């Protein structure tokens, strides 16, 4: 499909401010019909804000929006839907206990004509099957969404957009929670729809993925447009320079430390429902990585160690002493910190301020005469805003008002304040731009340098290989390989991850 030079969507001179703080300044964007247009930028660069303006979640303060050559006002989400803009967010907007067909037509159900207005379920099932066929899929319209994998749920979201006659689909970090196979399937579907004339705005921090799927890139930095470039003539290194304003020669700034004493030992820990017990040890001065395919049991293992999920058998030793952990509070008392995979639902209080979020795991340290001290809580928040360079640097902002990367920094700040000795990072850089990733990696290096024991669970093999001293590979709830850094390769890890 040849991309037309006519802009389907144009945004000219867009400005937006919150509480006097400008987050978008004179942004220009044009998206051509039949292209995959990538929005690229660090967390906090303005990507989410510009998307919310084009979808009616926010209203612009200044500027003009044109759709198919005509000026339009998008004052609310229904305005965007009516002209043909659909959005698929990182957190999918599906109802698990409803069927595929019911989710696809949710909010615009087809009804039978006649005296009584009944739902035309036959039509919705047949149309859903037709839409799935268009996507090259054979997903049963009667299947409950809860029975589908995340990759298939993404495809249901796309079918839902097509059922609304969308001409432009916005996708926000669509592959961040997918396995390699699911991601490949999704990218192939996008390529197929592009050939049929569909237009996409695509947000992702996976630069190799962008090289494959994108046509043009608009780079935002600090709320302003930096440049629009062709993907085919722009190297990954150049993309990074445009994003962060500097070159990042070392994406994985691994430092090597002398391995110290045993910090954590797990003996015959059997997760609930698992068929095999797990044993391993982790040490000061090393970063221990956990690799494996989706469903291998890595996150479940970490939650069990932390007391968030029950164990059937097993013991946990912290610096040589047994720690009885029945609930997360016990783990915190024993010196554990858990930076969870899902920061929005498990790591943050989205409707509480940065002040609240940074102190919540260690309230005893911010008490004065038995009462919480607002002065001490503010001091804590200000300290970590400075040290972690959290943006915006407004300690009164609610958690939901920070970008994904800055939300992750707030979660890390919360655990740093507990003065933990064992840090568990579950997918530490998921949904974070390359500049913020390097900051997180440097922070992990600092923790190890200060004597902490660090465990990293990651589905990103280059991250595991780039940052870990030792790698435990999991498959079907058990450890299938214990690899030193120098002997680990993608091929060796994948063989162990598939049970080899």
Secondary structure per residue as TSV (DSSP state, phi and psi in degrees):
chain	resnum	aa	ss	phi	psi
A	1	X	-	360.0	121.0
A	2	X	-	-79.4	128.6
A	3	X	-	-71.7	129.6
A	4	X	-	-78.5	146.6
A	5	X	S	-78.5	-15.7
A	6	X	S	-66.9	131.3
A	7	X	E	-77.7	125.6
A	8	X	E	-75.7	-41.7
A	9	X	E	-127.2	130.0
A	10	X	E	-126.2	135.0
A	11	X	E	-126.2	123.1
A	12	X	E	-123.2	127.0
A	13	X	E	57.8	42.3
A	14	X	E	-78.2	128.3
A	15	X	E	-124.3	144.1
A	16	X	E	-152.2	135.7
A	17	X	E	-135.1	150.1
A	18	X	E	-125.5	124.4
A	19	X	T	50.3	40.2
A	20	X	T	83.2	-4.2
A	21	X	E	-98.8	118.9
A	22	X	E	-76.2	125.2
A	23	X	E	-110.7	-19.5
A	24	X	E	-134.2	132.7
A	25	X	E	-131.6	108.9
A	26	X	E	52.9	50.1
A	27	X	E	-84.1	131.5
A	28	X	E	-115.3	136.9
A	29	X	E	-149.5	131.2
A	30	X	E	-129.8	130.7
A	31	X	E	-116.9	119.6
A	32	X	E	-85.4	149.1
A	33	X	T	-63.8	133.7
A	34	X	T	82.2	18.0
A	35	X	-	-118.8	160.3
A	36	X	E	-101.3	106.5
A	37	X	E	-100.8	119.4
A	38	X	E	-92.4	131.9
A	39	X	E	-99.2	121.3
A	40	X	E	-126.7	140.1
A	41	X	-	170.5	160.6
A	42	X	-	-65.4	162.4
A	43	X	T	-60.2	132.6
A	44	X	T	90.1	2.6
A	45	X	S	-75.7	-19.2
A	46	X	S	117.8	3.2
A	47	X	H	-60.8	-49.9
A	48	X	H	-63.4	-36.8
A	49	X	H	-67.0	-44.5
A	50	X	H	-65.1	-36.2
A	51	X	H	-65.6	-41.5
A	52	X	H	-67.7	-27.7
A	53	X	H	-72.5	-42.9
A	54	X	H	-73.4	-14.7
A	55	X	T	-106.1	1.8
A	56	X	T	86.0	4.6
A	57	X	S	-73.5	-34.0
A	58	X	S	-120.4	154.9
A	59	X	-	-105.4	142.6
A	60	X	-	-72.5	151.7
A	61	X	S	-84.5	-30.9
A	62	X	E	-157.3	152.2
A	63	X	E	119.0	-178.4
A	64	X	E	-133.5	142.1
A	65	X	E	-119.0	131.3
A	66	X	E	-123.4	136.7
A	67	X	E	-121.2	118.7
A	68	X	T	54.1	36.8
A	69	X	T	90.3	-6.2
A	70	X	E	-112.1	139.6
A	71	X	E	-64.2	137.2
A	72	X	E	-136.4	154.9
A	73	X	-	-112.7	123.5
A	74	X	-	-111.4	91.8
A	75	X	-	-96.1	-16.7
A	76	X	S	-153.6	161.5
A	77	X	H	-55.3	-36.1
A	78	X	H	-64.3	-28.5
A	79	X	H	-64.0	-42.2
A	80	X	H	-66.1	-43.5
A	81	X	H	-62.2	-41.4
A	82	X	H	-62.3	-34.8
A	83	X	H	-87.9	-11.7
A	84	X	T	115.6	25.2
A	85	X	E	-107.0	125.4
A	86	X	E	-124.8	147.6
A	87	X	E	-126.1	134.1
A	88	X	E	-116.2	108.8
A	89	X	-	-85.3	166.6
A	90	X	S	-59.8	-41.1
A	91	X	S	-91.7	109.9
A	92	X	-	-63.8	144.7
A	93	X	-	-104.3	62.1
A	94	X	-	-120.8	156.8
A	95	X	-	-105.1	110.9
A	96	X	T	-57.4	-37.0
A	97	X	T	-86.2	3.2
A	98	X	S	-100.0	159.6
A	99	X	B	-74.9	169.7
A	100	X	H	-57.9	-48.8
A	101	X	H	-62.4	-41.1
A	102	X	H	-65.1	-36.5
A	103	X	H	-70.3	-40.6
A	104	X	H	-61.7	-37.8
A	105	X	T	-102.9	11.9
A	106	X	T	-61.0	124.0
A	107	X	T	92.5	-16.6
A	108	X	S	-141.6	51.0
A	109	X	-	-61.7	144.7
A	110	X	-	-84.4	130.2
A	111	X	B	-117.2	150.1
A	112	X	-	-76.7	147.2
A	113	X	-	-82.7	153.6
A	114	X	S	140.0	-170.3
A	115	X	S	-64.5	-39.0
A	116	X	S	-112.4	141.5
A	117	X	-	-95.7	88.9
A	118	X	-	-97.7	154.1
A	119	X	B	-69.0	136.6
A	120	X	-	-90.2	79.4
A	121	X	H	-66.0	-33.5
A	122	X	H	-62.4	-45.1
A	123	X	H	-61.5	-45.4
A	124	X	H	-64.6	-37.0
A	125	X	H	-66.8	-45.6
A	126	X	H	-65.7	-42.4
A	127	X	H	-66.5	-38.1
A	128	X	H	-63.2	-41.8
A	129	X	H	-62.6	-40.0
A	130	X	H	-63.5	-43.1
A	131	X	H	-65.0	-40.5
A	132	X	H	-65.1	-37.6
A	133	X	H	-62.6	-39.7
A	134	X	H	-61.6	-30.9
A	135	X	T	-87.4	1.9
A	136	X	T	74.8	26.0
A	137	X	-	-118.4	159.5
A	138	X	-	-125.1	35.3
A	139	X	-	-68.1	131.4
A	140	X	-	-67.7	121.9
A	141	X	T	-60.1	-22.8
A	142	X	T	-86.6	-9.8
A	143	X	S	-67.8	141.4
A	144	X	B	-71.0	140.2
A	145	X	G	-59.3	-32.9
A	146	X	G	-63.4	-18.2
A	147	X	G	-88.5	-4.8
A	148	X	S	-96.3	152.2
A	149	X	-	-73.1	167.5
A	150	X	H	-61.5	-37.9
A	151	X	H	-62.4	-43.1
A	152	X	H	-67.5	-34.8
A	153	X	H	-63.7	-36.7
A	154	X	H	-58.9	-41.4
A	155	X	H	-68.0	-33.6
A	156	X	H	-63.5	-39.7
A	157	X	H	-61.3	-41.2
A	158	X	H	-64.9	-42.7
A	159	X	H	-61.0	-37.9
A	160	X	H	-61.5	-42.3
A	161	X	H	-63.3	-41.8
A	162	X	H	-65.4	-33.9
A	163	X	H	-67.0	-20.2
A	164	X	T	-92.3	9.4
A	165	X	T	59.7	38.7
A	166	X	-	-66.3	141.1
A	167	X	S	-104.3	-22.3
A	168	X	E	-132.7	122.7
A	169	X	E	-111.8	125.6
A	170	X	E	-99.0	127.0
A	171	X	E	-121.8	121.5
A	172	X	E	-105.2	109.9
A	173	X	S	47.0	55.1
A	174	X	T	-68.3	-23.2
A	175	X	T	-104.3	6.5
A	176	X	T	-64.0	-27.8
A	177	X	T	-109.8	13.6
A	178	X	-	-102.1	150.8
A	179	X	-	-71.5	169.1
A	180	X	H	-59.7	-39.7
A	181	X	H	-68.2	-42.5
A	182	X	H	-65.6	-39.7
A	183	X	H	-63.1	-42.0
A	184	X	H	-61.1	-41.5
A	185	X	H	-63.7	-41.9
A	186	X	H	-66.4	-44.9
A	187	X	H	-63.1	-38.8
A	188	X	H	-63.7	-37.1
A	189	X	H	-66.4	-42.4
A	190	X	H	-62.3	-43.7
A	191	X	H	-61.0	-40.0
A	192	X	H	-64.6	-44.3
A	193	X	H	-66.7	-35.7
A	194	X	H	-61.4	-41.1
A	195	X	H	-61.6	-26.6
A	196	X	T	-88.4	1.9
A	197	X	T	104.1	1.1
A	198	X	-	-73.4	147.6
A	199	X	E	-110.4	141.1
A	200	X	E	-129.6	143.1
A	201	X	E	-107.6	125.9
A	202	X	E	-123.6	122.6
A	203	X	E	-111.7	122.6
A	204	X	-	-158.5	150.1
A	205	X	S	-100.8	1.5
A	206	X	-	-88.0	97.5
A	207	X	H	-69.2	-33.8
A	208	X	H	-63.1	-37.5
A	209	X	H	-64.8	-40.8
A	210	X	H	-63.2	-39.2
A	211	X	H	-60.2	-31.8
A	212	X	H	-81.4	-45.0
A	213	X	H	-95.8	-24.0
A	214	X	-	-86.8	154.1
A	215	X	S	-104.0	-52.2
A	216	X	E	-133.7	157.1
A	217	X	E	-125.7	131.7
A	218	X	E	-108.4	123.6
A	219	X	E	-100.7	128.6
A	220	X	E	-110.7	143.9
A	221	X	E	-146.4	126.2
A	222	X	T	51.9	41.6
A	223	X	T	79.4	8.9
A	224	X	E	-128.2	150.1
A	225	X	E	-75.3	131.3
A	226	X	E	-94.5	-49.8
A	227	X	E	-170.7	154.0
A	228	X	E	-114.8	125.6
A	229	X	E	-132.2	159.5
A	230	X	E	-81.0	135.5
A	231	X	G	-62.5	-40.3
A	232	X	G	-62.6	-25.7
A	233	X	G	-110.1	11.6
A	234	X	-	-119.3	120.9
A	235	X	-	-76.0	162.5
A	236	X	H	-62.5	-40.4
A	237	X	H	-60.8	-38.7
A	238	X	H	-67.9	-38.1
A	239	X	H	-57.9	-45.0
A	240	X	H	-63.0	-43.4
A	241	X	H	-60.5	-41.7
A	242	X	H	-65.5	-38.0
A	243	X	H	-67.7	-50.3
A	244	X	H	-103.5	-7.5
A	245	X	S	79.2	11.2
A	246	X	S	-158.9	165.5
A	247	X	-	-86.4	137.9
A	248	X	-	-113.6	91.2
A	249	X	S	-72.2	-31.3
A	250	X	-	-115.5	99.0
A	251	X	S	-71.2	-25.6
A	252	X	S	-123.5	88.4
A	253	X	-	-78.5	62.3
A	254	X	-	-68.2	132.1
A	255	X	-	-113.0	149.1
A	256	X	-	-108.7	129.6
A	257	X	-	-122.2	159.2
A	258	X	-	-72.6	128.5
A	259	X	-	-68.1	130.0
A	260	X	-	-103.2	-147.0
A	261	X	S	-74.3	162.0
A	262	X	E	-64.4	124.3
A	263	X	E	-100.4	-33.5
A	264	X	E	-141.5	133.2
A	265	X	E	-134.0	128.2
A	266	X	E	-110.6	122.9
A	267	X	E	-117.4	116.3
A	268	X	E	50.1	44.4
A	269	X	E	-79.4	123.1
A	270	X	E	-113.2	112.8
A	271	X	E	-68.9	156.7
A	272	X	T	-61.1	123.5
A	273	X	T	84.4	-4.1
A	274	X	-	-80.5	154.4
A	275	X	S	-96.5	-14.8
A	276	X	S	-128.6	141.2
A	277	X	-	-78.9	157.9
A	278	X	E	-123.0	136.4
A	279	X	E	-134.3	138.5
A	280	X	E	-165.6	166.9
A	281	X	E	-130.1	150.2
A	282	X	E	-131.7	151.5
A	283	X	E	-127.7	157.6
A	284	X	T	-63.4	147.1
A	285	X	T	83.8	2.5
A	286	X	-	-131.6	154.9
A	287	X	E	-108.1	117.7
A	288	X	E	-100.7	118.9
A	289	X	E	-98.0	149.1
A	290	X	E	-121.5	116.8
A	291	X	E	-116.9	165.1
A	292	X	E	153.1	168.8
A	293	X	-	-78.3	164.5
A	294	X	T	-58.4	130.6
A	295	X	T	92.0	4.8
A	296	X	S	-73.5	-18.5
A	297	X	S	104.0	11.2
A	298	X	H	-65.7	-51.4
A	299	X	H	-64.8	-37.6
A	300	X	H	-63.5	-38.1
A	301	X	H	-62.4	-45.3
A	302	X	H	-64.4	-40.7
A	303	X	H	-65.7	-34.4
A	304	X	H	-68.7	-44.2
A	305	X	H	-59.3	-39.5
A	306	X	T	-80.4	-6.9
A	307	X	T	86.4	7.3
A	308	X	S	-81.3	-19.5
A	309	X	S	-131.7	145.7
A	310	X	-	-74.2	149.5
A	311	X	E	-108.9	154.9
A	312	X	E	-87.0	-42.9
A	313	X	E	-146.7	172.1
A	314	X	E	117.5	161.1
A	315	X	E	-129.2	151.0
A	316	X	E	-121.0	127.6
A	317	X	E	-117.1	130.3
A	318	X	E	-115.6	114.7
A	319	X	T	49.8	45.1
A	320	X	T	87.9	-9.8
A	321	X	E	-111.1	137.7
A	322	X	E	-66.8	134.3
A	323	X	-	-112.2	119.0
A	324	X	-	-86.1	108.9
A	325	X	-	-117.6	108.9
A	326	X	S	-108.5	-19.1
A	327	X	S	-152.9	163.5
A	328	X	H	-54.6	-33.7
A	329	X	H	-59.9	-39.1
A	330	X	H	-62.6	-40.0
A	331	X	H	-65.8	-41.5
A	332	X	H	-62.6	-42.4
A	333	X	H	-63.2	-30.8
A	334	X	H	-81.5	-6.8
A	335	X	T	104.5	17.0
A	336	X	E	-90.8	148.0
A	337	X	E	-128.6	138.2
A	338	X	E	-128.0	103.6
A	339	X	E	-89.0	100.7
A	340	X	-	-75.6	161.0
A	341	X	S	-63.5	-42.7
A	342	X	-	-100.3	89.7
A	343	X	I	-67.9	-28.3
A	344	X	I	-72.2	-38.4
A	345	X	I	-102.3	-23.3
A	346	X	I	-115.6	-15.7
A	347	X	I	-109.3	-24.8
A	348	X	-	-128.8	154.9
A	349	X	-	-97.7	100.3
A	350	X	T	-63.9	-29.1
A	351	X	T	-100.8	22.5
A	352	X	S	-121.7	158.5
A	353	X	B	-73.9	167.4
A	354	X	H	-59.7	-36.3
A	355	X	H	-56.2	-49.7
A	356	X	H	-63.8	-46.6
A	357	X	H	-65.6	-33.4
A	358	X	H	-77.3	-21.7
A	359	X	H	-100.9	-16.4
A	360	X	G	-61.3	-29.8
A	361	X	G	-84.9	-3.8
A	362	X	G	-148.2	56.0
A	363	X	G	-64.4	-26.7
A	364	X	G	-61.0	-27.7
A	365	X	G	-80.5	-9.4
A	366	X	G	-117.2	25.1
A	367	X	E	-98.1	150.3
A	368	X	E	-138.3	117.8
A	369	X	T	56.7	38.3
A	370	X	T	84.7	-5.3
A	371	X	E	-117.3	151.3
A	372	X	E	-64.4	134.3
A	373	X	-	-101.9	113.9
A	374	X	H	-62.9	-31.4
A	375	X	H	-64.6	-48.2
A	376	X	H	-64.1	-39.5
A	377	X	H	-64.6	-39.7
A	378	X	H	-65.7	-39.5
A	379	X	H	-62.1	-40.8
A	380	X	H	-62.7	-48.3
A	381	X	H	-60.4	-45.0
A	382	X	H	-64.2	-36.9
A	383	X	H	-59.9	-48.0
A	384	X	H	-79.2	-26.1
A	385	X	H	-60.4	-42.1
A	386	X	H	-69.5	-49.7
A	387	X	H	-69.5	-36.1
A	388	X	H	-100.0	-1.0
A	389	X	T	54.2	51.4
A	390	X	-	-72.9	132.6
A	391	X	S	-125.4	141.8
A	392	X	S	-63.7	158.4
A	393	X	-	-89.5	40.4
A	394	X	-	-100.6	105.9
A	395	X	T	-71.8	-9.8
A	396	X	T	-92.5	-7.0
A	397	X	S	-66.5	145.2
A	398	X	B	-72.1	153.4
A	399	X	G	-55.8	-36.9
A	400	X	G	-69.5	-15.3
A	401	X	G	-89.1	1.8
A	402	X	S	-96.9	151.2
A	403	X	-	-68.8	168.2
A	404	X	H	-56.8	-44.8
A	405	X	H	-65.9	-38.5
A	406	X	H	-75.2	-29.4
A	407	X	H	-62.3	-40.1
A	408	X	H	-63.4	-38.1
A	409	X	H	-64.7	-36.6
A	410	X	H	-65.4	-40.9
A	411	X	H	-61.9	-43.9
A	412	X	H	-63.3	-40.8
A	413	X	H	-59.0	-41.3
A	414	X	H	-56.4	-43.5
A	415	X	H	-79.2	-31.7
A	416	X	H	-60.3	-34.8
A	417	X	T	-68.9	-19.2
A	418	X	T	-81.1	-8.2
A	419	X	T	56.4	43.8
A	420	X	-	-67.8	159.1
A	421	X	S	-111.4	-19.7
A	422	X	E	-124.4	115.9
A	423	X	E	-108.8	123.8
A	424	X	E	-105.4	118.3
A	425	X	E	-108.3	112.7
A	426	X	E	-101.1	111.0
A	427	X	S	50.1	63.8
A	428	X	T	-64.3	-24.9
A	429	X	T	-119.7	18.2
A	430	X	T	-63.3	127.3
A	431	X	T	74.3	17.8
A	432	X	-	-113.7	140.5
A	433	X	-	-71.5	167.2
A	434	X	H	-63.5	-35.4
A	435	X	H	-65.1	-44.8
A	436	X	H	-68.6	-31.2
A	437	X	H	-59.9	-46.7
A	438	X	H	-61.0	-37.3
A	439	X	H	-62.9	-42.0
A	440	X	H	-65.5	-42.7
A	441	X	H	-61.4	-42.5
A	442	X	H	-64.7	-36.1
A	443	X	H	-64.0	-41.9
A	444	X	H	-62.0	-42.4
A	445	X	H	-58.0	-42.9
A	446	X	H	-62.0	-40.2
A	447	X	H	-62.5	-45.8
A	448	X	H	-63.2	-41.5
A	449	X	H	-61.1	-31.2
A	450	X	T	-85.8	2.9
A	451	X	T	101.9	6.3
A	452	X	-	-77.9	155.7
A	453	X	E	-100.9	128.4
A	454	X	E	-120.8	127.5
A	455	X	E	-113.0	132.2
A	456	X	E	-122.5	124.5
A	457	X	E	-101.3	124.7
A	458	X	-	-149.6	141.1
A	459	X	S	-93.1	-1.9
A	460	X	-	-93.1	100.8
A	461	X	H	-60.4	-43.2
A	462	X	H	-58.4	-34.7
A	463	X	H	-65.8	-45.6
A	464	X	H	-60.7	-46.4
A	465	X	H	-70.9	-31.0
A	466	X	H	-81.1	-25.4
A	467	X	H	-118.1	-15.1
A	468	X	-	-100.1	144.4
A	469	X	S	-83.9	-32.6
A	470	X	E	-143.6	146.5
A	471	X	E	-129.9	124.1
A	472	X	E	-100.8	125.7
A	473	X	E	-101.6	134.2
A	474	X	E	-115.6	147.3
A	475	X	E	-150.0	126.5
A	476	X	T	53.9	43.2
A	477	X	T	78.4	11.9
A	478	X	E	-137.6	159.8
A	479	X	E	-85.4	123.8
A	480	X	E	-108.8	-8.5
A	481	X	E	-159.7	144.9
A	482	X	E	-126.0	104.2
A	483	X	E	-115.4	134.9
A	484	X	E	-76.4	155.3
A	485	X	G	-51.6	-43.8
A	486	X	G	-72.1	-19.0
A	487	X	G	-102.3	-3.8
A	488	X	-	-87.5	130.6
A	489	X	-	-134.4	166.0
A	490	X	H	-59.9	-39.3
A	491	X	H	-66.5	-43.5
A	492	X	H	-64.8	-42.9
A	493	X	H	-64.3	-44.8
A	494	X	H	-65.2	-35.5
A	495	X	H	-62.6	-43.9
A	496	X	H	-69.8	-34.2
A	497	X	H	-69.6	-23.6
A	498	X	T	-98.4	14.4
A	499	X	T	93.3	3.7
A	500	X	-	-78.3	360.0
